[in-house]
Amino acid sequence: MRRAAIVMGIVGALGATFMASRLLSEFDFDPTATVRFATLSPEQNAYAEELLGREIVVAPKAGHDGKFFFSQAMDPFLLEPDVHAVHLDRPTYRAQRMAYPTLASLGGLLPASATVWGLIVVNVIAMAVGTAYTGLVAVQMGLSKWFGLAFLVNPAMIVTLNIDGGGVVAMAGMMAGVYYVMKDELVAATVALTVACLARETMLIAVFGLGLYVLYTRRKVTWKFVVPVIAVAGWWFYVRLRLGGMLGQDILALQFPFVGFTQAFQRWVSTPDSTVDLLMGIVLLVVSFMILIRAVKTPTALSWAVAGFALLAILLSGPVWLKYFDSSRALAPVLTAYVLIVPAEARSKRLAKTGSHPVTVHPQL
């Protein structure tokens, strides 16, 4: 198992380094290229250039998540919100996701010039960790370690790597949590899931699913899984205490079932250049339904960890569905999980027909 983890970790690191280098090479390896500072944010650009002491690479229009994570990384504990958090579009929403920017700047200790590289390095490491743990989960399910590539080639992870987003850290933590639940190492699972939830609070969905899985297989409540909930809640209160009047939050990510998908579908079919968005939307919806079916028919730690995300698919709003780089990131866990769950189930059925004893897909904790 250790060898499998090392091999897949190296593969993940090399793959992520190649992806990041390919993008950076277009901008003379200027790390601000992945931050995605925006032409529509001149004040934030001036703020970044003052911190860095040089010009930055500016992306068209609104840019993307990295510019907000950069501001967070410069002050991850919100000690000077009037200097840094003022550049966040939705302060409370952004500040909830603190794990990635905190790691990237070593708790705010690194200067801006090192932090822009830290945002890239942390995601490369997270890609390696996520690929390694996905490989370990695959082995636990009776598959080859090479199924760990389902993490590395997940479109959501690739997009997130290219925009300095926090989703890679969150997914890596979730997959580590799933693995440790499979191994009945619940303290390690709790630590991994806490990091995942502090990187992206929606990972509480996975915590809930895994908690139910342990209850179902062990007939016992796992109070350890309360820790990620407490960590997220504690940070939530701290953010509101520090930000004071900067509490505006205008994100609407959920709607009534299928309303968002229907709205997006109407836009897709009426817009000629939306083919990729349309295909991704259909794939995500179909895969989500298939995971829900398998979570009921063949319960596993992985399927129950992501079942909540599969349910979330029917509630996503139109704006989230509209572009593939948003919809894939919102439902990233279902893409990686599906690649493992289907062949593992097929293998189990095949071995059952031949009378063999497969590596259990449903380990009893």
Secondary structure as GFF3:
##gff-version 3
##sequence-region A 1 365
A	DSSP	alpha_helix	2	24	.	.	.	ID=ss1
A	DSSP	three_ten_helix	25	27	.	.	.	ID=ss2
A	DSSP	alpha_helix	32	35	.	.	.	ID=ss3
A	DSSP	beta_strand	37	38	.	.	.	ID=ss4
A	DSSP	alpha_helix	42	52	.	.	.	ID=ss5
A	DSSP	beta_strand	58	59	.	.	.	ID=ss6
A	DSSP	alpha_helix	66	74	.	.	.	ID=ss7
A	DSSP	three_ten_helix	85	87	.	.	.	ID=ss8
A	DSSP	alpha_helix	91	95	.	.	.	ID=ss9
A	DSSP	alpha_helix	99	104	.	.	.	ID=ss10
A	DSSP	alpha_helix	112	140	.	.	.	ID=ss11
A	DSSP	three_ten_helix	145	148	.	.	.	ID=ss12
A	DSSP	alpha_helix	149	152	.	.	.	ID=ss13
A	DSSP	alpha_helix	155	162	.	.	.	ID=ss14
A	DSSP	alpha_helix	167	182	.	.	.	ID=ss15
A	DSSP	alpha_helix	186	199	.	.	.	ID=ss16
A	DSSP	three_ten_helix	201	203	.	.	.	ID=ss17
A	DSSP	alpha_helix	204	218	.	.	.	ID=ss18
A	DSSP	three_ten_helix	223	225	.	.	.	ID=ss19
A	DSSP	alpha_helix	226	243	.	.	.	ID=ss20
A	DSSP	alpha_helix	259	270	.	.	.	ID=ss21
A	DSSP	alpha_helix	275	297	.	.	.	ID=ss22
A	DSSP	alpha_helix	301	312	.	.	.	ID=ss23
A	DSSP	three_ten_helix	313	315	.	.	.	ID=ss24
A	DSSP	alpha_helix	318	322	.	.	.	ID=ss25
A	DSSP	alpha_helix	324	330	.	.	.	ID=ss26
A	DSSP	alpha_helix	332	354	.	.	.	ID=ss27
###
